[in-house]
Amino acid sequence: MTTDAVHQLKADLARFSYLADEGVATAIHLAVRLRRPLLLEGEAGAGKTEVAKTLARLSGAKLRLQCYEGIDVSQAVYEWDYARQLLHLKAAETGGAEAVAAAEDELFSERFLVRRPLLKALDNRDGPRRCYSSTKSTVPMTSLRRSF
C-alpha cells in the first residue's frame, strides 16, 4: 500500500466535502483494494453515514437502506413470502401426499425468498448496490469499479 494512494483518496473524499483522517482513509483504501466490506461503528454523529454517502457519490452507487433503532433482520436482510408459500402448499394439496412433500421441500428455497436491501447489497447478482446505517454502516466494496 502506498501512502500516495491514501492521500489521493483523502483528496477525492475532500472534493465531496468529507475530510477523512489518515486512519479512515487507510481503512477505506484497504477495503477497496482487498474488495472487502467496510464496517464502520461508532456513536451517533461520528460520521459513519457521511462516509457511506460520500463513497456512494464518489463511486456513483445508490444508497438503499437507512437503519434505525428497532429495525429487525426481516426488514434489512430478507424475509419469506408467506403468502406465496401458503398458495404453493394449497396448490400442492390437490396433487396428493407426494406433491405436498415435494412442495414442503421447496418452501424455503430462493423461489420464496424476498431479498431486502442488505442482502441485495451483499449479493452482487443484481449489480452494484450500497447500504448505510445511522448506527453501523456497512459499505460493501466488492462492486466498486473505481480504484482509489
Secondary structure, 3 states (H helix, E strand, C coil): CCHHHHHHHHHHHHHCCCCCCHHHHHHHHHHHHCCCCEEEECCCCCCHHHHHHHHHHHHCCCEEEEECCCCCHHHHCEEECHHHHHHHHHHHHCCCHHHHHHHHHHCCCHHHEEECHHHHHHCHHHCCCEEEECCEEEECCCCCCCCC
